[in-house]
Amino acid sequence: MAHTPANRWMPLIGGTMLNLVLGTFYSWSVFVLPLEQEFGWVRQQTSWVFSIGILTMAVTFVIAGRLHAIVGFRPLAAIGGVLFSLGFFLSSYTSSLTVLYLAYGLLAGAGNGIGYSIATPVVTKWFPDKRGLAIGIAVGGYGAGSGIFGPIAAELLIPSVGWESTFRIYGAVFLVLSLVGAWLLKPAPDGYTPAGWDPTQIKAAVARVGGETTPAEMLRGSSFYFLFLAFFFGAVAGLGLISQLVPFGTEAGIGSVALIGLVVGAIGNTTGRVLSGAMSDNLGRLNVLKLMVVVSAVAMPALYLFGSNVLFFVVGVFAVYYCYGTLLAVFAATSADFYGTKHFGVNYGLLFLAWGIAAVAGSQLAGFVFDTFGNYQYAFFGAAVLSVISLLCLLAAKNPTAATTA
């Protein structure tokens, strides 16, 4: 069944728009100081808001994957957008940590997980010929969200109207954008192939052979666990280091370090998702992942050694975020290559749990290392070691369907 290429770009736009909204979850840091100043909370208390949200996101991502075929992609995307927007809106009525944990942590976190589970499987089926690029663009929207809405909140809205009104404005804006994005996320017809595309011409490095793999079958193979560990260690390294960039930059004397972290980090994160996704269509998923964790292993110690220089700090932050963004795009495409698209929602959801665990463990581990040793050297060099471990896991991972037909 062939369709004109133009038909498939609207779902990609819709998925990118939805993820742009959901990615604003990462701009949580701009609300931390105003809330702490108003209520007298300490960082250990407010940091749990983000941790609860990340864990909730990872769990609901898996649950939503099982609901794709039952509820449908568009309704689930709308539900995710509504919950996420409602979480922001209700956060404006924060009067205690419990309210904030429930609104931003659980409600917005659940909407984040449900909504984020939609775009990737939809665009995967619309773009079998450019899977890495399409997924990279869609999840690149997620990476760009904090870089767009974070500075707007920090520099314009919060100083002029306060954190309460900022939450309410974003809740309303996000509701409109997410519902439009959900409406555009029309799933591909069964058997869809792009007009003029010859599946036999797909690059050998990304070719997939064999049938669709169920979650149970996937969990019986060793490749899933190597991918899971590679994703986990790579994400722990990236997220742990990212959590220390602002205090490290401040100690190193870098001016406007928070703004640099938001803007340069978002650019690097988004660029990594899009460009590495496109590269993986030609070079192969595992090859690109291996390359990026090697770059991480070099960039992280280099950032510590030369990060007091403003130019190198900016370049280093970009590199760290670029490599981290690569993980989110290329692991998703790898899951589709290894296990097919029929059960992609659950299969990738289970793999995505590695990121959810890493998101909580990374910042906690980096903070523990700093508190224990009193400087950032061990955190930066330790992150490089974790990147090497991720590389070893990737070297052990093999496409299971290719192996069974070799």
QUIKA-V167383 format. One record per residue. RES is the residue in one letter. PSI is psi in whole degrees, 0 to 359 (* if undefined). OMEGA is omega as a letter, one per 30 degrees, with the letter a starting at -180 (999 if undefined). Layout:
# QUIKA-V167383
{{RES | PSI | OMEGA} {RES | PSI | OMEGA}}
This chain:
# QUIKA-V167383
{{M | 121 | a} {A | 147 | l} {H | 157 | l} {T | 143 | a} {P | 332 | a} {A | 331 | a} {N | 334 | a} {R | 352 | a} {W | 333 | l} {M | 316 | l} {P | 325 | l} {L | 319 | l} {I | 317 | l} {G | 317 | l} {G | 321 | l} {T | 319 | l} {M | 316 | l} {L | 315 | a} {N | 330 | l} {L | 319 | l} {V | 310 | a} {L | 327 | a} {G | 345 | l} {T | 345 | l} {F | 328 | a} {Y | 350 | l} {S | 15 | l} {W | 326 | a} {S | 334 | a} {V | 341 | l} {F | 346 | a} {V | 306 | a} {L | 314 | l} {P | 321 | l} {L | 318 | l} {E | 321 | a} {Q | 323 | a} {E | 321 | a} {F | 355 | l} {G | 21 | l} {W | 159 | l} {V | 166 | a} {R | 325 | l} {Q | 326 | l} {Q | 313 | a} {T | 334 | a} {S | 337 | l} {W | 338 | l} {V | 311 | a} {F | 319 | l} {S | 316 | l} {I | 317 | a} {G | 318 | a} {I | 314 | l} {L | 317 | l} {T | 319 | l} {M | 312 | a} {A | 319 | a} {V | 314 | a} {T | 335 | l} {F | 315 | l} {V | 315 | a} {I | 316 | l} {A | 326 | l} {G | 327 | l} {R | 342 | a} {L | 353 | a} {H | 310 | a} {A | 339 | a} {I | 309 | a} {V | 325 | a} {G | 150 | a} {F | 313 | a} {R | 311 | l} {P | 320 | l} {L | 320 | l} {A | 319 | l} {A | 318 | l} {I | 315 | l} {G | 316 | l} {G | 319 | l} {V | 313 | a} {L | 318 | a} {F | 313 | l} {S | 319 | l} {L | 323 | l} {G | 318 | l} {F | 314 | a} {F | 314 | a} {L | 336 | l} {S | 338 | l} {S | 342 | l} {Y | 20 | a} {T | 127 | l} {S | 352 | l} {S | 165 | l} {L | 325 | l} {T | 315 | l} {V | 318 | a} {L | 319 | l} {Y | 319 | a} {L | 317 | a} {A | 299 | a} {Y | 320 | a} {G | 298 | a} {L | 310 | a} {L | 306 | l} {A | 324 | l} {G | 318 | l} {A | 316 | l} {G | 324 | l} {N | 311 | a} {G | 317 | l} {I | 311 | a} {G | 318 | a} {Y | 339 | a} {S | 350 | a} {I | 309 | a} {A | 316 | a} {T | 310 | l} {P | 329 | l} {V | 309 | a} {V | 334 | l} {T | 319 | a} {K | 334 | l} {W | 335 | a} {F | 63 | l} {P | 339 | a} {D | 336 | a} {K | 50 | a} {R | 313 | a} {G | 316 | l} {L | 314 | a} {A | 315 | l} {I | 321 | l} {G | 318 | l} {I | 315 | a} {A | 310 | a} {V | 342 | l} {G | 327 | l} {G | 322 | l} {Y | 318 | l} {G | 329 | a} {A | 340 | a} {G | 311 | a} {S | 330 | l} {G | 340 | l} {I | 304 | a} {F | 334 | l} {G | 305 | l} {P | 326 | l} {I | 317 | l} {A | 315 | a} {A | 320 | a} {E | 333 | a} {L | 302 | a} {L | 306 | a} {I | 315 | l} {P | 332 | a} {S | 322 | a} {V | 352 | l} {G | 164 | a} {W | 327 | a} {E | 309 | a} {S | 328 | l} {T | 315 | l} {F | 317 | a} {R | 317 | l} {I | 314 | l} {Y | 322 | l} {G | 317 | l} {A | 315 | a} {V | 317 | a} {F | 325 | l} {L | 314 | a} {V | 310 | a} {L | 319 | a} {S | 324 | l} {L | 322 | l} {V | 315 | l} {G | 318 | l} {A | 320 | a} {W | 326 | a} {L | 346 | a} {L | 61 | l} {K | 128 | a} {P | 154 | l} {A | 146 | l} {P | 155 | l} {D | 135 | l} {G | 14 | a} {Y | 135 | l} {T | 141 | l} {P | 147 | a} {A | 130 | l} {G | 2 | a} {W | 133 | l} {D | 107 | a} {P | 336 | a} {T | 347 | a} {Q | 3 | a} {I | 145 | a} {K | 139 | a} {A | 328 | a} {A | 340 | a} {V | 5 | a} {A | 144 | l} {R | 132 | l} {V | 157 | l} {G | 181 | a} {G | 188 | l} {E | 142 | a} {T | 127 | l} {T | 161 | l} {P | 319 | a} {A | 318 | l} {E | 319 | l} {M | 317 | a} {L | 345 | l} {R | 348 | a} {G | 154 | a} {S | 335 | a} {S | 322 | a} {F | 317 | a} {Y | 326 | l} {F | 319 | l} {L | 318 | a} {F | 312 | a} {L | 321 | l} {A | 316 | l} {F | 315 | a} {F | 307 | a} {F | 323 | l} {G | 319 | a} {A | 322 | l} {V | 316 | l} {A | 311 | a} {G | 311 | a} {L | 323 | l} {G | 317 | l} {L | 319 | l} {I | 322 | a} {S | 342 | a} {Q | 357 | a} {L | 317 | a} {V | 309 | l} {P | 325 | l} {F | 314 | l} {G | 322 | l} {T | 315 | l} {E | 328 | a} {A | 355 | l} {G | 22 | l} {I | 125 | l} {G | 151 | l} {S | 41 | a} {V | 325 | l} {A | 318 | l} {L | 320 | l} {I | 317 | l} {G | 318 | a} {L | 310 | a} {V | 304 | a} {V | 321 | l} {G | 316 | l} {A | 321 | l} {I | 314 | l} {G | 316 | l} {N | 312 | a} {T | 316 | a} {T | 319 | l} {G | 320 | a} {R | 317 | a} {V | 306 | a} {L | 316 | l} {S | 326 | l} {G | 316 | l} {A | 318 | l} {M | 323 | a} {S | 338 | l} {D | 335 | a} {N | 321 | a} {L | 342 | a} {G | 145 | a} {R | 307 | a} {L | 325 | l} {N | 318 | l} {V | 318 | l} {L | 317 | l} {K | 316 | a} {L | 317 | a} {M | 325 | l} {V | 331 | l} {V | 315 | l} {V | 318 | l} {S | 315 | a} {A | 332 | l} {V | 317 | a} {A | 325 | a} {M | 310 | l} {P | 324 | l} {A | 323 | l} {L | 321 | l} {Y | 318 | a} {L | 325 | a} {F | 10 | a} {G | 350 | l} {S | 343 | l} {N | 127 | a} {V | 314 | a} {L | 315 | a} {F | 326 | l} {F | 315 | l} {V | 314 | l} {V | 318 | a} {G | 317 | l} {V | 316 | l} {F | 314 | a} {A | 316 | a} {V | 314 | l} {Y | 325 | l} {Y | 311 | a} {C | 321 | l} {Y | 315 | l} {G | 325 | l} {T | 318 | a} {L | 316 | a} {L | 327 | a} {A | 312 | a} {V | 329 | l} {F | 325 | l} {A | 314 | l} {A | 323 | l} {T | 318 | l} {S | 318 | l} {A | 320 | l} {D | 316 | a} {F | 321 | a} {Y | 3 | l} {G | 181 | a} {T | 347 | a} {K | 317 | a} {H | 26 | a} {F | 320 | a} {G | 314 | a} {V | 317 | a} {N | 311 | l} {Y | 330 | l} {G | 318 | l} {L | 321 | l} {L | 325 | a} {F | 339 | l} {L | 332 | l} {A | 319 | l} {W | 318 | a} {G | 316 | l} {I | 318 | a} {A | 326 | a} {A | 325 | l} {V | 316 | a} {A | 325 | a} {G | 306 | a} {S | 323 | l} {Q | 319 | a} {L | 316 | l} {A | 319 | l} {G | 320 | l} {F | 317 | a} {V | 317 | l} {F | 315 | a} {D | 326 | a} {T | 316 | a} {F | 346 | l} {G | 4 | l} {N | 174 | a} {Y | 355 | a} {Q | 314 | a} {Y | 328 | l} {A | 316 | a} {F | 314 | l} {F | 327 | l} {G | 322 | l} {A | 324 | l} {A | 320 | l} {V | 318 | l} {L | 325 | l} {S | 322 | l} {V | 320 | l} {I | 319 | l} {S | 319 | l} {L | 317 | l} {L | 322 | l} {C | 321 | l} {L | 324 | l} {L | 331 | a} {A | 342 | a} {A | 134 | l} {K | 148 | l} {N | 112 | a} {P | 326 | a} {T | 328 | l} {A | 322 | a} {A | 323 | a} {T | 344 | a} {T | 5 | a} {A | * | 999}}
